[in-house]
Amino acid sequence: MSNELEFLSRRVASGKLSRRDFLGRAAALGIAAPFANALLSSAARAAGPVKGGTLKAGLVGGESTNSLDPALMMTQVPFALGKCWGEMIVELSPEGKLENRIAEDIGSSKDAKTWTLKIRDGVEFHNGKTVTAEDVAATLERHSDEKSKSGALGYMKGIDTIKASGKEVVLTLKEANADLPYLLSDYHLIVQPNGGKDKPDAGISAGPYVVKTNEPGVRHGGERFANYWQGDKMGHADQIEVIVINDATARTAALQGGQVNMINRVEPKIVDLIKRVPGVTIRNHAGPGHYVFIMHCNTAPFDNNDLRMALKLAIDREEMLNKVLRGYGSLGNDFPINASYPLFTEIEQRKYDPDKAKFHYKKSGHDGTVLLRTSDVAFPGAVDASQLFQQSAAKAGIKIELKREPGDGYWNEVWNKQPFCASYWGGRSTQDQMYSTAYLSTADWNDTRFKRPDFDKMVLAARAELDEAKRKQMYHDMAVMVRDEGGLILPMFNQFIDATGAKVDGWVDDPHQELMNGYALAKCWLQA
Amino acid sequence: MSSPILKLIAQRIALGILLLLAISVLIFAGTQILPGDVAQAILGQSATPESLANLREQLGLNDPAYIRYFHWLGGVLTGDLGTAMSSGQDIATSIKSRLWNTLFLAFWAAIVAIPLAITLGLIAVRYRNGWVDKLISGLALASTSFPEFFIGYVLVYFFAVKWQIFPGISTVYEGMPFGERMQAIALPATALTLVVLAHMMRMTRAAILNVMQSAYVETAELKGLSAFNVIRKHAFPNAIAPIINVVMLNLAYLIVGVVVVEVIFVYPGMGQYLVDHVTKRDVPVVQAVGLIFAAVYISLNIIADIAAIVANPRLRHPK
């Protein structure tokens, strides 16, 4: 039986049998459709990518205010487009390993303070020039400039000097950092000719597609770059197109109507309906993004750890995951790290426990209500989640008062200002980045006001530790500390939910970001 | 044309310009009241105190509001709308193609909607209180009563998803062949037509019915003219002023009020452009778009006024 299936799937891959016929034959052989589909896509991958055609994506997250300047990229459309026209120094593979791109090799001194990037030969920019060490150095310099407004500035501040010599770029850091290569995989750090210092928004790099049309907030188009240095791995379609569709219903309709081949951000509540549409495949997978309620550890009444613990125990995570995310996510455990990070260690899952919550609440001595600020923009379903929290806490005798804040200005007026509110984090690529961004005493975005000198020391020590086993233990200890003493209530990690239409192949789930970490257009292909 | 009429027109235009100035002040004040400033909006969650200060200085946000207002007004009067704060693009250039798209869609929606509405109104009057009248009024009112996003989604569901006759997303771009462009705007234009139809149709019907009560219509009927000829030759010309008014009002709506339809059909017009920049607190763009919308509204109203005057002999030849 399996031989026959394999034979059939190869025939589909080579275009001799239709997908539908295959599924029919598979069903006749008693194979469930999901398994048959998986078999089919692995056969298609084995058969290799198909060149040609136009791959179109309909994406939310583009505005007419977007720019091609990589330093200013923030939303999904510039991000996904950047992965098509831009080439990175180094990238994370779907398995979380480092994948060298323009850097052929990255090495460090023993103290992890001096790093050497060896630049690959024969990589060409869209303007015909060869990528040099100077270009890479200039790129890093531009993003380290305080005036650049670069989204990567926070990490780049840790770099002391940047020097290009011959084929190498040498970086010295202010403090040791074993994670530097991961930081260099930040999506803002697209290598541009002379670092983009001459014209930051020229849209020229060494990626698989050359920007042909750029109408911010409307559509962007690219044509395959003939001299792309690894054309066998990326750039299969002749052309790519991104159409900005911010309305969720319009986006799904466009996929159903066949006007686009893939979309991002399918709403959890309609996933089950979309699944039934013939030809459409839902691509959901876990990522580091999480939905949270944050308490300021230095503001009354949240400066009392018993009250914080009471609230952590008074939230029904399972219910929230099922009702708000419809199961498209995973349980959170009050620290911001999950299995999508390297060096993750499992810690016992915290559960809803009204009795224990009651105990801690009494011990805290707090009386009266607790004010929770929430808004629809905090995360999709945040208002519903807050109401669920209110009800589950009421069962533990804790009165939560909800205040619904306007979405306009939520990130300026409420988040990181008010002592207790709903929020989200998109996650980072390493544990160090996540903890440095939001849990160091000195971090601008320490939105739980978790200011603990002992914790800061642990972050710095782990950052400089090159021994993986020791580092893993350190991260475990840090996680326990945030979980049991921090101001973070993390009920759930969300999933990326993308969808592809008929004929799209080559999809590989990538835990780092949606749309295969932005590479869906560059790495997928259309079946012949 | 006599000079009193020219004077009247000049008066209207002068009033319009004054009104525009007043509106520009209002728009400016409104954008100042919004919470947060443009620097914070641009940087969003990634704002740090240093980057905020840098950006504020760079954008000139530290000047007092009235200085920024006059600075901007001077620019507008010399044809310079400034550059968008958030993307650094020239506003006049980006608005040009957007405005053209909006006008294109509004034009074709109007080409269908106005004759259709007026014809339906005339037919309704001809068969007034009969089943034809009731059917026309009922359908038109129903299509107007549904919110435009609902009509949009229904159209998308049937024409784009189920039957796949027209595209569900109406992205148009420069250099797009005319035929494709028309196909792309088929659904949004239909949605808009359905939205504005009833208002114009009902107004036509009411205006003509009003005239139908008068003595000269009775005379015409007694002369033995057919019902349609009575309406066409005697009633319609006398009812034209209110009809022009409502047509202009709806034309203005087609240009300035189509944000929802633009979002649903992903049409790159002015509405979407405005919304994007409001959320970014991009004050120069919001002001420019607001001013253009106000100008469209005011000039269409002036045209309606003037047309009403010209169409009415009593106003044309005041005693």
Interface residues (C-beta under 8 A of the other chain):
Chain A: G58 E63 S64 T65 N66 S67 M74 E146 K147 K149 G151 L153 G154 D201 T213 E215 P216 G217 V218 R219 I243 V244 I245 N246 D247 T249 A250 A253 A254 Q256 G257 G258 Q259 V260 P406 D408 G409 W411 N412 E413 W415 D444 W445
Chain B: L34 P35 G36 Q40 A41 L43 G44 Q45 S46 A47 T48 P49 E50 S51 N54 L55 A84 S86 S87 G88 Q89 S94 Y153 V156 Y157 A160 V161 Q164 P167 G168 I169 T171 Y173 V263 I264 F265 V266 P268 Q272 Y273 D276 H277 T279 K280 D282
